[in-house]
Amino acid sequence: MESSVPSLASIENWPVPTAAAAVVRADGTLAGAHGPTGQRFALASVTKPLVAYAVLVAYEEGAVDLDEPAGPEGATVRHLLAHTSGLAFDENRVMAAPGTRRIYSNTGFEALGDHVAKATDIPFAEYLHQAVLEPLGMTSTTLEGSPAKDGVSTVDDLVRFAAEVQAPRLLDARTVLDAMTVTYPGLTGILPGYGQQKPNDWGLGFEIRGAKSPHWTGASSSPRTFGHFGQAGTFLWVDPDARAACVALTDRPFGPWAVEAWPPFTDAVLADLRAGA
């Protein structure tokens, strides 16, 4: 196909061994793709939006309630999804009362996986497969350990997920709107790799751009942009104002190269979309 997003080819200039990227419009059509989109990459924290989606399926199925106790004392499923349970980043230690600080927590997402597994009596990796991956045809995606960071997938598969988030079939559209709306607004916290943000806005499993600066999306990304990036050099953003989503996967860990490369890349993608609209 002829890409309407020529800037995707600029991933060739990234200082990484391998990269693949694609843009999918809100109507589910592929606007463009570049690189080995069928190659499996470690997702790192881009795993979290997939996991959050499975938790929301469990909520709609009645297996869990967003406001039932989960994680540390006083915390709920909603707190865990929104990184406000008070749990530390990577250890089972409580650092704040639930709902008072935005503490990005891998431990919290591992607690979510355990909670859903107990509620459904299905190992979480299998629940994720049944609830999200299989229905979306994400045949190359697996969870190979922690629900916080051990997903493996392809750009082709994540395009299917990004299309789903923009036009939900597995969830009620109102549930997805809640997931991309700021939960517990006004909370300060550290965005890994980008320092303290006031506020550090998150929805339910999705980071929300808001007015954050610096940020891994573009200067022209709308404040409503939501998504996630991963320490494996990966990202997925959805910009409702642009009516499109972008996925990029690499095999070089996140670092200064990504801080430098990603925002202008996103701005170029958004400019291509505007030009082709």
BELKAKA-V300687 format. One record per residue. N is the residue number from 1. SS is DSSP state (2 for helix, 1 for strand, 0 for the rest). Layout:
N | SS
N | SS
//
This chain:
1 | 0
2 | 0
3 | 0
4 | 0
5 | 0
6 | 2
7 | 2
8 | 2
9 | 2
10 | 2
11 | 2
12 | 2
13 | 2
14 | 0
15 | 0
16 | 0
17 | 0
18 | 0
19 | 1
20 | 1
21 | 1
22 | 1
23 | 1
24 | 1
25 | 1
26 | 0
27 | 0
28 | 0
29 | 0
30 | 1
31 | 1
32 | 1
33 | 1
34 | 1
35 | 0
36 | 0
37 | 0
38 | 0
39 | 0
40 | 0
41 | 1
42 | 1
43 | 1
44 | 1
45 | 0
46 | 0
47 | 2
48 | 2
49 | 2
50 | 2
51 | 2
52 | 2
53 | 2
54 | 2
55 | 2
56 | 2
57 | 2
58 | 2
59 | 2
60 | 2
61 | 0
62 | 0
63 | 0
64 | 0
65 | 0
66 | 0
67 | 0
68 | 0
69 | 1
70 | 0
71 | 0
72 | 0
73 | 0
74 | 0
75 | 0
76 | 1
77 | 2
78 | 2
79 | 2
80 | 2
81 | 2
82 | 0
83 | 0
84 | 0
85 | 0
86 | 0
87 | 1
88 | 0
89 | 0
90 | 0
91 | 0
92 | 0
93 | 0
94 | 1
95 | 0
96 | 0
97 | 0
98 | 0
99 | 0
100 | 0
101 | 0
102 | 1
103 | 0
104 | 0
105 | 0
106 | 2
107 | 2
108 | 2
109 | 2
110 | 2
111 | 2
112 | 2
113 | 2
114 | 2
115 | 2
116 | 2
117 | 2
118 | 2
119 | 2
120 | 2
121 | 0
122 | 0
123 | 0
124 | 2
125 | 2
126 | 2
127 | 2
128 | 2
129 | 2
130 | 2
131 | 2
132 | 2
133 | 2
134 | 2
135 | 2
136 | 2
137 | 0
138 | 0
139 | 0
140 | 0
141 | 0
142 | 1
143 | 1
144 | 0
145 | 0
146 | 0
147 | 0
148 | 0
149 | 0
150 | 1
151 | 1
152 | 1
153 | 1
154 | 0
155 | 2
156 | 2
157 | 2
158 | 2
159 | 2
160 | 2
161 | 2
162 | 2
163 | 2
164 | 2
165 | 2
166 | 2
167 | 0
168 | 0
169 | 0
170 | 0
171 | 0
172 | 0
173 | 2
174 | 2
175 | 2
176 | 2
177 | 2
178 | 2
179 | 2
180 | 0
181 | 0
182 | 0
183 | 0
184 | 0
185 | 0
186 | 0
187 | 0
188 | 0
189 | 1
190 | 1
191 | 1
192 | 0
193 | 0
194 | 0
195 | 1
196 | 1
197 | 1
198 | 0
199 | 0
200 | 0
201 | 0
202 | 1
203 | 0
204 | 0
205 | 0
206 | 0
207 | 1
208 | 1
209 | 0
210 | 0
211 | 0
212 | 0
213 | 0
214 | 0
215 | 0
216 | 0
217 | 0
218 | 0
219 | 0
220 | 0
221 | 0
222 | 0
223 | 0
224 | 0
225 | 0
226 | 1
227 | 1
228 | 1
229 | 1
230 | 1
231 | 0
232 | 0
233 | 0
234 | 1
235 | 1
236 | 1
237 | 1
238 | 1
239 | 1
240 | 0
241 | 0
242 | 0
243 | 0
244 | 1
245 | 1
246 | 1
247 | 1
248 | 1
249 | 1
250 | 1
251 | 0
252 | 0
253 | 0
254 | 0
255 | 0
256 | 2
257 | 2
258 | 2
259 | 2
260 | 2
261 | 2
262 | 2
263 | 2
264 | 2
265 | 2
266 | 2
267 | 2
268 | 2
269 | 2
270 | 2
271 | 2
272 | 2
273 | 2
274 | 2
275 | 2
276 | 2
277 | 0
//
